[in-house]
Amino acid sequence: MNPNPRVGEGAMAISARHTLLSDSWTADVEALKAAIGRFKTSGHSTNNCEVVFFEIVDDDHLHVNVTHRYATKSVSGWAGPGKIPGGFVHSRTFGDATANVMIQHIRDMVFAARV
């Protein structure tokens, strides 16, 4: 039996991780990762996705990369796509947005239509 119901034959896998330099975004990132864990996939998409949260020295923003195995359509507010060994990455930053606003933007990118 597969311990992760989103991973398997014909299902989209969504993962999230972080590499934070400080504690300023920790609570938000934990809430965002929990929300991502509750995303429901249709079972029809196989465009696996990884969400990565990180900080950059001397920058107060939360940086987010969303990488898909296959190219997706662009989503407003996201830069990219960039071609990397793991697929196609889109990036954006957040400053003073609430967790609810951030998760909606992340959801839009995670579920962007495949090209």
GIWOLIN-V138858 format. One line per field, one symbol per residue. ss: DSSP state (H for helix, E for strand, C for the rest). psi: psi as a letter, one per 30 degrees, with the letter a starting at -180 (. if undefined). burial: b if it has 24 or more other C-alpha atoms within 12 Angstrom, else e. A space follows every 10 residues. Layout:
ss=???
psi=???
burial=???
This chain:
ss=CCCCCCCCCC CCCEEEEEEC CCCCCHHHHH HHHHHHHCCC CCCCCCCCEE EEEEEECCEE EEEEEEEECC CECCCCCCEE EEEECCEEEE EEEECCCCHH HHHHHHHHHH CCCEC
psi=kkfjffkakg kkkklkllik faffgeeeee eeeeeeffkk lfffkgilkk kkkllkkgkf lkkkkjklel klllkkfkka lkklefbkkk lllkdgklee eeeeeeeeee gkkk.
burial=eeeeebbeee ebbbbbbbeb eeeebeebbe ebbebbbebe beeebbbbbb bbbbbeeeee ebbbbbbbbb bbebbeebeb beeeeeebbb bbbbeeeebe ebbebbbebb bbeee
